[in-house]
Amino acid sequence: MSKSSTGKGRGTGRATLEEVARVAGVSTMTASRALSQPQLVSSATRARVERAVLELGYVPNRAARALASRQSRVIAVLVPSLSNAVFTAVLDGIQDAVEASQYQLLIGNTHYSDSEEEKLLRTYLQSDPDGILLPGLSHSPEVASMLETLRVPVVAMMDLAETPSTLSVGFSQLDAGMALTRHLLGKGYRRIAFVGAQLDERTLRRADGWRQAMREAGLFDQRLEIMTPAPSTVALGAELMRRVLAELPDADAVFFCNDDLAHGAIFHCQRAGIPVPGRIAVAGFNDLPASSLMLPSLTTVDTPRYQVGYQAASLLLDLIAGKTPAARRIDLGFTLREREST
């Protein structure tokens, strides 16, 4: 006897799909279709199946479904941080894109670590994800090797690949870094420092953009560059601003690699009685919600974080469904926000 008197599978303590079908008064196939492809059954049938699911406490067996359909209905997502507002917005976009798709997300935090990214990817591949969303384009040799052998689509987020062989959704970090630096040059600033922390690939590309714009203007000076691998925080921004003022007394503007650092820099100047931009201009990157509320409000680059997540997940779902993408490289652009700090 394979079922208990309550209709639950022997030894599992779980209601079965067959029991759901019996209570709902439909065939097992119809019950399965109502749960996996609800658009293919009538609303009345779907309602009966949903009531039976609630009554029995039925939980679908994902492993069995994956075996039958050859799809896991899982998408793996890796991000560098779960506390950084930039990546929480990206995740919001991803979640909204997949909400009605019957897919579940496996979300991993790499903590900006190559080794952690490799560990998470190895772990998540055991779940046979139908697709993968990754932050950026740079990976360790071990991760790059794994990605080359995958038979599922992979979409890179936040930057743009140089070749169509890599699917990517984002904007050019290098171009954005150049644009902000050129803006400062256009305002008349000449000794423009670049301050970077964390030193992830996005920060390094922004720094490349700063260098290129400064070289084009004939004003590049290696001494104007301050870089630290320390995690980016508002407190670190205040400390780095102290360094700029002490080590680069002739600097007339600072391009911080993100808004957190720039916020800390402005707070330090306020405490020290240093006028911004009267004595030194301050610019950031990402246009976090507080940046327009700073005093002075922060000049920064508005990045389409939510749209990056939404468009990347939408592209991945199309690829999983076998659709040919209209583009393999989706440039969402960026917007310069000029405010009082420059």
N, C-alpha and C positions, 0 to 999 in steps of 0.2 A: 504494500500500500504506500503510494508515494506522497500522499498528503495527509495532514492531520484533519480532525473533524472540523477545525476552523477554516480549512481551505488553505493553510499556509504550507509552503514547501517543507518537506521533511528535513529536519536538521538545520534549517536556515532561519526559522522564525519570521520569514518574510512572506507576505501575500504574493501570489503569482499573477501573471498576466491573464492566465486562463480564468482565475477566480474573478478578476476585474470584469472580464468579458461576460461571465455568467451573471454577475450582479447587475451589470448594465444591460443585459438582454441583447448582446451583439456577439458576433463571431470574434474569435481571438485575433484574426487578421484586422478586423475593423477597429478593435480596441487598440491594437498596435499602431494602426494608421492615425487614429485620433490623437495619440500621444506624440508620435514622431512627425506626422505631416497633417496637422489639424486642418489645414486649408482644403484638404481633399475629402472631408466628411461634412455632413450637415451640422448646423449649429445645435440642433436638438440631440443628435447622436453624441456630439462632442460633450454636451452638458451632462448626458447620462454617464458617459465614461468618466468625466471629471468627478461626478458625485461618488461613483464607485471607488475611485482612487482615494478620495478623502475618507470614505467610510471604512475602507480596508487598510488605510495607511500604506498603500502600495508604493514601493520605490523601485524604479526601473533598474534592471541589471545591465549596467553600462558595458561590462565586459562581453556579455552575451550579444548585446545589440551591436557592438563593434565587430564582433566575429561574424555576425550575419550580414552586416552592411559593408564590411571592410572599411569602415570609418569609425574613428574613436569619438567624434564630435567634441574634440578637445583642441583648443588653440593655446600654445605656449607663448607667454609674453615675458620678456626680461626687460627690466628697467634698472638704472643705476641707483635709484633711491625711491623709497615710499613716503618720505617726509618732505622732499623738495617739491614746491608748488608747481614747478615746471612739469614734472613727471606725473603728479597726481592729475593735472589737467589732461595730459596725454592718455592716462588710463581712463578718465571719464569719457573721452572720445571713443576709445576702443570699446568700452562697456556699452555705450549707446549704440554703436554700430552693430554689435553682435546680439543685442538684447532679444530680438525677435527671430534669431537664426537657429535656435536649438543647440547652439554651441556653448561650451563652458570654457572658462579661462583658467589656465594654470599660470599664476603670476609669481615671478621670482625677482628678488632684490639682489643685484650683483654687488652692491656697495662699492661701485667703481673699481672692482677687482677682476682682473683677467682670470685668476684661478677660481674665483667664486662663479664667474660666468661659465667656465668650463664645467665645474661641478654641477651647477644647476642644469645646464644643457644635457649633460649625460643622464642625470636623474629624470628629466622630463621626457627624454627620448624613449624611456622605458614605457611611457604611457602611449606611445605611438601617436603623437599629435598629428592632426591633419594639416597644420600649418604653424609657422613660427613668426613672431614679431620680435625684432631685435633693435636695441638702441645703437644707432650709428653704424659706421662702416669698418672700423678698425677692430680686429680681433686677434687673439693670440694664435700662434701657429696650430695649436691643438684644436681650438675652436674652428679655425678656418678649414682644417682638414675634415672635421666632422661635417661642416656645412657643405663641403664639396661632394660628399657621398649621399646626402639626403635626397629622398625622392618626393619630398613634400615642398610646397612653396615657402619661401622665406622672404619677408619684406623688412628692409632696413628703415628706421625712422629717424627723423631730426636732421639729417643731412642728405645731400644728393650724390648718388654714385656718378662717377665719370664715364662709365660704360653701361650700355643697356643690359649687359649680362646680369647685373645686380638690380633687383627691384628696390626702389627707394621712394620715400615720401618725406618731404621736408622743405628745406630752403638751404641756400649756400651760406654756411657759417663764415666762409672766407669773404664772400661778397658783403655780408652784413658787417663784418669787422672793418672792411675797407670803407663802407658807406659811412659808418659812424666816425671814423678817423677823418675822412674827407670833410664831414660836417664841421668837425672841430677846427680843421685847417681853414675852412671857409669863414669861420668866425674870427679868424686872426690869430689863433693860438699856434705856437711854433714848437715849444718844448712840451710835447704831449707824451706823458708816460703811459705805459701799459702795465697793469697789475693783474696777475692771474693766480688763482688758487685751484686746488683739486687736480688741475692739469689733465683733465679728461680730454678726449679727442676734440670735443666741441670748443673748449677753451683754447686748445692749441691752434685750431683753424682760425679762430677769431684773432689770435695773436699774429698769425700769418697775414691776415688781412690788414692789421695795423702796420706791420712791417712794410708790406708792399706799398701802402698809401704813403707812409713816411719816406720811403725810398724814392717814390715818384716825385715827392716834393723836395727832395734833396735834404731832408731833415732827420734821416734815421740816425740814431745814436744808441748803441747797445746798452749804454748806461741807463737809458730811460726805461728799461725793462726790468720789472721785479716779478719773479715767479716763485711760488712755493707749492709743494704737493700737499700741504695741510688742508684738511676739509674746510670748505667755504662756510663762513658764518658772519653774522653782523659784527661780532666782537673782533674777528680777524680783520674785517675791513677797517675798523678803527685803528688797529695796530699797524696795518700796512700803510694807512694814510700817515701815521706818525713817521714811518720809515721814509715815505716819499718826501715829506717836508724836511726831514733831517738829512737825507742822502742826496736829494735832488732839489736844492733850494731854488734853482732857477726854473723848475717845472711850472708851467702856467695852466696845465690841464692834465687830468688823469682819466684814462679809459679803463674802468674796472670790468673784469670779464663777466660779472653778473651783478644784479641789483642788490643782492644781500651785502656784498662787499661795499658797494657804493653807498648804501644806507649807513653802514658803519662809519664810512669816511665822512659823511656829512655830519653825523652825530659827533664825531671827534672834533670837527672844525667848529661846531656850535659850542662845545664845551671849552675849547681853547680860544674862542673869540676870533676865529679866522674867517673872514667873509668869503662866502661862496656865491657867485663866481668872482667877486671882486679881487680876491687874492689868487684863487685857483679854481678852475672849473672842474666839475665832476660829471662823468657820464657812466651809465651802467648798461645792462643788457638783460632782456627778457620782459621788461615792463610788468613787474609784479604789481598786484593790486595796490600796495602801499606807496608805490613810486610817485603817483600823481598827488599824493597827500603829504609828501615830505615838505619840509620848509628849509630851503627852496625845493620846489618839485623837481624831480629827477629827469634829465634828458636820458633817453634809453632807446632800445630797439624792441618793438612789440613783435613777438614771435607767435605764430599760429599754432599753439601747442594742442589745443583741443582738436582742431581740424587735422593736425598731423595724425593723432590717434584715430580719429574717425575715418579719414581717407585711407590710412594704412590698413586698418581692419577691413574696410569695405573692399579694397583691392584684394586682400588675402581671401576673403570669402568668395569673390568672383573667380579667383584662380582655383580654389578648392572645388568650385562647381564646374570647372572645366571651361570657363569663359576666357576668351582672348582679351587681355586688357587693352584699353584704348591707348594707354601710355605705360611704360615701365619705369618712368622717372617723373614723378609728379612734384612740380615746383610750386609751393604754396606762397612763396615770397615772404617779405617782412616789411615792417613799417617803422620809419624813424619817428620817434616822439620827441620833438624839441620842447624843452621846458626851462624853467628859471635857473637851473644849476649850471647852465653854460651861457 
